[in-house]
Amino acid sequence: MLTADHGTANPVSRRSASPPLALATVCLSGTLEDKLTAAAAAGFHGVEICEGDLVVSSWSPGRIRRECADLGLAIHLYQPFHDFEAVPPGIFEANVRRAERKLDVLEQLGATTLAVCSSTSMNAIDDDDLAAEQLSTLAGLAARRGLRIAYEGLAWGRFVNTVGHAWRIVRRAGHPALGLCLDSFHVFSRGDDPAEIRAVPGAKVFHLQLADAPRLTMDALEWSEHHRLFPGQGVFDLTGFVGHVLATGYDGPLSIEVFNDVSRQADPRQIAVDAMRSLLSLRETVGAFGPMAIRERVQLPDLPPAPPLDGHVFTELAVDEASGPAVARALTALGFAHTGQHHSKPVQLWVQNKARILLNFAPQRTVPAGTAAICALAVESADPVGSARRAEQLLAPVLPRARQSAEADLSSVAAPDGTAVFFCRTGGDDNWLGDFAPTGRAAHADGPLTGTDHVSLTESVDDFDQAALFYRAVLGLQATRTTTLPAPFGLINSRDATDREHHVRICLNAAPLRRGDWSPAVPSPQHIAFTTDDAIAAAKAMRALGAPLLRIPDNYYDDLDARLALPQHLLAAMRQHSVLYDRDQDGEYLHFYTEMLGARIFFEVVQRVGAYSGYGAPNSAAVRMAAHRRRRLTTLREPSALAGGGHPHAYSLAHLTALSLSPPELVSAAADAGYRYVGLRMTRVTPHEPHHPLATDPALMRATKVRLAATGIEVLDIELARMAPDDDPAVFLRFLEAGAELGARHVITQLPDPEFTRKADRFARLCELARPLGLTIDLEFPSWTQTPDLTEAVRVLRDARQPNAGILIDLIHFARSGSSVAELRDLPREWFRFAHVCDAPAEAPATQEEIIHAARFERLFPGEGGIDVHGILGALPAGIPYALEIPRATLVAQVGAKEHARLAITAARRHLDAVVRRAGPTEAA
């Protein structure tokens, strides 16, 4: 199987590395216990203990020392000690007392070095001699204990804010126990020249801290607190920086001190792995470009160099019975052929020239139903074994893979987001193509697509920088700087990773801020871009084959004409075929997209002219996103398209099916599972059920409306207007108004009233209240009420004579009431707007209490029981929505309400839609 179950891997120990590698505990989230365990598991030799972590820990300094020793961790530094030097005598005396206590802690920890930061205090004065004198006093206190002081010039220090200034003070003090703590962030954030570090003797560099960062224009302290990154994730030349430090003769640890909003919240184990990966990668680059003496000190004998890559081999999509056929139809229209079927797994091979897609129909735990998602990508490596060994040495989790004895033994590792990355050599002795049996369908030799240009992944904000580091370090790709793109729903951060020859391109995107409820109808889109030699001809041919190509609005082309003054024939052709365009000094880029397939995936076709290496103009992403959302919302209103084509029914998720879900949660569950509508239960029917008071809770109403707008799901109906003998229809007015505010179409009503004239009159009055709001009143007839069957419901409608009156057929109520299918078939078609669909045993329970219990808690999926589901539904008008009302308490307790909702629509499609497809439209009607 080409996609493995994503397991975990234990990081490889790094105990033999020199110089030692250290991690500041401030980099990680959690308690000190969590941080030390994570650092040790990632293979670090030592740590810096942050004062804040120690203060909140329940462990004493002595206990911390013992725990670190047990974990194999040295404590290289205790930090930070603030605002000590260049202060008046009274303050200095208090500072000395404070320092003595910290030196006590340092001794108990078993550490030897205390980091002292240049003062930011308003009590400090600009006097280098005084600063040197007081720091010398502190160094003397430390020396008597066998300890050292590492003085650090903060970029935001009040007077001392550069390495050069800090070094002048240390040199003036002249104490052997006083040296420097060098931090790359403080050097680069001020734009200082790191080469000046070479003037400092290595013996006077007591500690080295490393951090990268994006280039930002902001206050240095805020920049430092929120935007420090691991080496290789930002723009600082840390390779050169470390080379300068090592050239001084520094022989201490390479330590990372990073803090940002992601690392302070993420799993400390993963962040520690990222930190180690970044340090190993940094050591590799220092060893590759530094002088021989430095290379020998930082060389990594166990780390193979990244083998050359020669393109994308395949991209694998996880699909299911809903999304798979839709993707397959799109691939066919794009010119692909299903040429192979895996010998032992439900995996299809689709080929067009060197473009290859695998469709994996095996169940995927992490992929929502009805969704297609990229689960694996494979790259052509000159040395697959070397690529895999390098990945493992860089702490990439190796994925276990079940295979038959005759199948290719491919190595794969997991990217931070869980995507499997395979290393292949197509055509070699262990050729993976041999795992597929020919289907008899030949690939089109003259197809317009020639290969895969790039794969684009949307990462979470937590995974964005981690993923870039992974692809850069593990695959040896070069990662570009992050750019910010405008988008309809907030800014998008984007960067790509590619090899020098641009044979492999991987694009990464993320929303820089975590989204709230309002977001596009397309969650975390992914796409695969194929190459072509003629984008316009390809678009024309594919559209003729029925490819679902995305329509681009005319406004885009009007703007393109104004900006670039393209030849009119070219502009007209691009407009006709929805081809987008960009150019730069190196060449041109023509590209077009398909619509969304399986809710998340789409394809792109690109033509690169000359040496163009980008991915389209910045505004093309916004144009594409808006067009995808527009088309997605339209698709949700087309039943056949919503379900991936071939599903003739629009389905609604009735609230009773998942009553534990709040209305916003119900909407999200419906969208994830592939429903078009929801029915919302706005009144409490029984004393023990959850109550969702949409009519009286403004916050709940707002959250529900936001979710509806974000997903494109519509409200089909609201319930329940249950009019007992003492109820006045007027009390339901706010309930009706709330339903109209939500965009509902229908109101489910029950009449548990034995007096016919009264209930018919009140039903008519309720219809009159609802009509100005655009609502229909649909009468449901549970067999245990005083309106117990179809015959009695028909009497009420005929007596009320209201144009917006209707009857709701609920299959279990219809069956238990003994109502007649023949009578149903003869009734006016306009009375029936939707139906409640479920199944149940053919034989009714013995008592009314058991009938009620079964209806509320024990219904079955269509096809699992003995109700004449097809006969009843066949007597109703064709094309009405099917609302799945299938409460099933035991199953919900086992799998959860959301999964239950997904299982319900899957069963309904299998049992109901398949019959319609076999029968054909005329027979089915």
RAMOFEN-V450871 format. One line per field, one symbol per residue. phi: phi as a letter, one per 40 degrees, with the letter a starting at -180 (. if undefined). burial: + if it has 24 or more other ideal C-beta (glycine too) atoms within 12 Angstrom, else -. A space follows every 50 residues. Layout:
phi=???
burial=???
This chain:
phi=.cbccccbbcdccbcccaccbbbccccbcgcddcccccccccgccabbcc dcccdcccccdcccdccccccgbcbcababbbfccfbcdcccccccdccd cccdcdcccgcbbbcbcdcbccccbcacccccccccccccdcccbgbbbb cbcccbdcbbbbcccccdcccccgcccbabbcbdccccccgccccccccc cdccccabbbabaccbbadcccdccbbcbcdgcbbcccccccdcccccgd bcccbcbbaaccccbcdcccccccccdcccccdcccccbccdccdccbcb ccbcccccbbhccabbbcbbcccdcccccccccchcbccabdcbbcbbbb bafccbbbbbccdbcbbccgbbacbabbbcbcadccccccdcccgccccc acaccccccccabbcdcgccbbbbbcgccbcccccbcccgcccccbcccb ibcabbbcbccccccccccdcccccgcbccccbbbcacbhcbcaabbacc cgcbbbbbbaccbcccccaccbcfcbabbbcacacccccccccccgcccc cbccdccccccccbfcdcccccccccbfccaaaacbibabaabcccbggb cabbbbbcbgbdbcbhcdcccccccccccdcccccccbdccdcgggbcbc bbcccccaccccdcccccccccchccbbbbcbbccbcbccbbcdcbbccc cccccccccccgcbccababcbbcdcccdcccccdcccccccgcbbbcbb bcbcccdcccccccccccccdccgbcbbcbbdccccbcacccccdccccc fbcbcabccbdccdcccgcccccccccdcccbbabcbaaadcccdcbccc ccdcccbbcbcdgcbbccdcccccccdcgccbccbbcadcccccbgcccc cccccccccccccccccccgccccc
burial=++++-+--+-++-+--+-++++++++++++-+++++++++++++++++++ +-++--+---+--++-++--+-+++++++++++++++----+--++-+++ -++-+++++++++++++++++--+---+-+++++++++++++--+-++++ +++++++++++++++++++++++-+-++++++++++++++-+-+-+++-+ -+-+++++++++++-+---+--+++-++++++++++++++++++++++-+ -+++++++++-+++-++++++++++++++++++++++--+---+--++++ --++++++++++++++++++++++++++++++++++++++-+--+-++++ ++++++++++++-+--++++++++++++++++++-++++++++++++++- +-+---++++++++++++++++++++-----++-++------++--++++ ++++++++++++++++++++++++++++++-++-+-+++--++++++++- -+++++++++++------++++++++++++++-++++++-+++---++++ ++---++--+-----+---++-+++-+++++++----+++++++++++++ ++++++++---++++++-+++++++++++++++-++--+++++++-++++ +++++++++++++++++++++++++++++++++-+------+-++----+ +-+++-++++++++++++++++++--+-+--+--++++++++++++++++ +++----+++++++++++++--+-++++++++++++++++-++++++-++ -+-++++++++++++++-+-+--+--+---++++++++++---+------ +--++++++++++++-+-++-+++++++-++++++++++-++----++++ +++++++++-+++-++---------
